[in-house]
Amino acid sequence: MSQGEAVSTVMIMQKEKYVPGHGAALLVNPDYAEVTPDWFLPAFWGTRAVSVSSGGRGSAWFIDGPRGGMVLRHYLRGGYVAKVSRAAYLYTGEERTRSFAEFRLLSQLRDLDLPVPEPVAAHYRRVNGLFYEAAILIGRIEDVTPLGDCAGDLSEDDWRRLGQLLRQFHDVGVNHPDLNCFNILLQHQAFYVIDFDKGRIESNREPTASWRKRNLVRLYRSLAKLDVDSFDLRARWKALEVGYARVPATQQ
């Protein structure tokens, strides 16, 4: 381990509290020391838990927590494999669980001053020996609208700013494999990116890296599926590309 990696590991450890359990464990933001495994159960919150309706697979809830709004998300499979096992994943080590990996990635991204939610806590529990189930709690970003619900209302300048933001993420190596229009939120004039399940920091940060193109193609395809009247996706996407390329206004 290099000196830089050692320093990074120490910084991460200072921003999380590890709570072991019987066949389970928690990672907790030290600012939320009162978190227990029950916090990851929607029933625990009763009427203070409201299912998230826009995007997703019915696996997320808005929580009215003791310190403000949170989002609870259970990790669920999609596609054909969900017919076999919707919530269980093969256990290959604690540090590789989906919840722990996303919690730590969010901590890193906030250290980089990128607009992402605050990680509150992550949980996993072993099931049937070889598998595990997981969930994560993050701070809720208030007064936001998913890009998928407001794409037709945004100006070309908004799209340029979004392109500039995505370039900032990519330039520090942030690979968001599920960058779709419901994982980008707009709060007044500010964009946020959420849901970093399977996200990671790439070592190859060259502008031509293939993972960058895959992220953008994923976003474009999600926008193309929207049923929005008078929405010229080609023109909007061109504005996003201009922002991503950081083309000065005088050259547009």
SVG drawing of the C-alpha trace seen along z (x, -y; Angstrom):
<svg xmlns="http://www.w3.org/2000/svg" viewBox="-49 -35 53 56">
<polyline fill="none" stroke="black" stroke-width="0.4" points="0.0,0.0 1.4,-3.4 1.5,-6.3 -1.3,-8.0 -3.5,-4.9 -2.8,-4.6 -3.8,-8.3 -7.0,-7.7 -7.8,-4.6 -7.4,-6.5 -9.6,-9.3 -12.4,-6.9 -12.1,-5.1 -12.5,-8.4 -15.8,-9.0 -17.4,-5.8 -18.3,-3.7 -18.2,0.0 -20.9,1.9 -20.6,5.8 -23.5,8.1 -24.4,11.8 -24.1,12.4 -24.5,8.8 -22.8,5.4 -23.4,1.6 -21.3,-1.3 -22.5,-4.5 -21.7,-8.1 -20.4,-9.3 -22.9,-12.1 -25.7,-9.5 -24.5,-7.4 -28.1,-6.4 -28.6,-4.3 -29.7,-0.6 -30.5,2.2 -34.2,1.4 -33.6,-1.9 -33.3,0.2 -36.9,1.6 -39.6,-0.6 -42.1,0.9 -40.0,-0.6 -40.8,-4.1 -44.5,-3.5 -46.2,-6.5 -42.9,-8.3 -41.8,-6.1 -43.2,-6.9 -42.4,-4.9 -40.5,-6.7 -42.5,-6.7 -40.3,-8.2 -37.8,-5.7 -36.4,-2.7 -37.9,0.7 -40.1,-0.1 -37.2,0.5 -36.7,-3.0 -38.5,-5.1 -38.5,-8.7 -37.9,-8.7 -38.9,-11.4 -35.9,-10.8 -35.1,-12.4 -32.5,-14.7 -34.4,-15.4 -35.2,-13.7 -33.4,-10.5 -33.8,-8.0 -33.8,-4.3 -32.9,-2.0 -32.8,1.8 -30.6,3.4 -32.8,5.4 -31.9,7.2 -33.5,6.4 -34.0,8.3 -34.2,12.0 -32.0,12.8 -34.6,11.2 -37.0,14.1 -34.5,16.3 -33.4,14.1 -34.6,10.5 -32.7,9.4 -29.9,11.8 -26.3,11.4 -23.4,13.7 -21.2,12.8 -17.5,12.4 -16.3,10.3 -17.6,7.6 -15.8,4.8 -17.4,5.9 -21.0,5.7 -23.0,3.3 -24.0,1.1 -20.5,0.8 -19.0,0.0 -21.5,-2.7 -21.3,-4.3 -17.5,-4.6 -17.7,-5.9 -20.2,-8.6 -17.8,-9.6 -15.0,-10.0 -17.1,-12.0 -18.2,-14.4 -14.5,-14.9 -14.1,-16.0 -16.9,-18.5 -19.1,-16.8 -22.9,-17.2 -23.9,-13.8 -26.1,-12.8 -24.6,-12.4 -24.1,-8.8 -25.9,-8.1 -25.5,-4.3 -25.0,-1.1 -26.2,2.4 -25.9,6.0 -26.8,9.4 -25.8,12.9 -28.6,15.2 -28.3,18.9 -24.5,18.9 -23.4,17.9 -25.5,14.8 -26.4,11.5 -29.0,8.7 -28.2,5.0 -29.6,1.6 -28.3,-2.0 -29.5,-5.2 -28.6,-8.5 -29.5,-12.1 -32.4,-13.4 -31.8,-16.3 -34.9,-18.4 -36.9,-20.3 -35.5,-18.4 -37.0,-17.1 -35.6,-14.1 -34.2,-15.1 -36.6,-12.6 -39.5,-14.6 -38.3,-18.0 -36.2,-17.4 -38.6,-19.3 -38.5,-22.4 -34.8,-22.9 -33.0,-25.5 -30.0,-24.8 -27.9,-26.7 -29.2,-24.1 -28.0,-21.3 -24.6,-22.9 -24.2,-23.2 -25.2,-19.5 -22.5,-18.6 -19.9,-20.6 -20.9,-18.8 -20.7,-15.3 -17.2,-16.3 -16.2,-17.2 -17.2,-13.7 -15.4,-12.0 -12.2,-14.0 -11.7,-12.6 -12.5,-9.1 -16.1,-8.7 -17.7,-5.9 -21.5,-5.8 -22.7,-2.7 -26.3,-3.5 -26.3,-7.2 -29.9,-7.6 -32.2,-10.6 -33.8,-9.6 -30.4,-9.5 -29.8,-13.2 -31.8,-15.6 -32.4,-19.3 -32.7,-21.6 -33.5,-25.1 -30.3,-25.7 -28.2,-23.0 -27.8,-19.4 -27.1,-16.4 -26.2,-12.9 -27.5,-9.9 -27.6,-6.1 -23.9,-5.1 -24.5,-1.3 -21.7,0.4 -20.0,-3.0 -16.3,-3.3 -13.2,-5.5 -11.4,-4.5 -7.6,-4.8 -7.9,-5.5 -9.2,-9.1 -8.2,-9.8 -10.9,-11.7 -11.1,-8.7 -11.7,-6.1 -14.5,-3.8 -16.3,-3.9 -17.0,-7.7 -18.7,-7.0 -20.8,-4.2 -22.0,-6.5 -23.1,-9.1 -24.8,-6.6 -26.7,-5.2 -28.0,-8.7 -28.9,-9.5 -30.9,-6.2 -32.8,-6.9 -33.7,-10.4 -34.8,-9.0 -37.4,-6.8 -39.2,-9.8 -42.6,-10.8 -42.2,-14.6 -44.0,-16.9 -42.0,-19.4 -38.7,-18.0 -35.9,-18.3 -33.4,-15.8 -30.9,-16.3 -30.6,-20.0 -30.5,-19.5 -27.9,-16.8 -25.7,-19.0 -25.8,-21.6 -24.8,-19.0 -21.9,-17.9 -20.8,-21.5 -20.7,-21.8 -18.9,-18.5 -16.3,-19.6 -16.0,-22.9 -16.3,-24.9 -16.1,-28.6 -19.3,-30.6 -17.4,-32.5 -16.7,-29.2 -20.3,-27.8"/>
</svg>
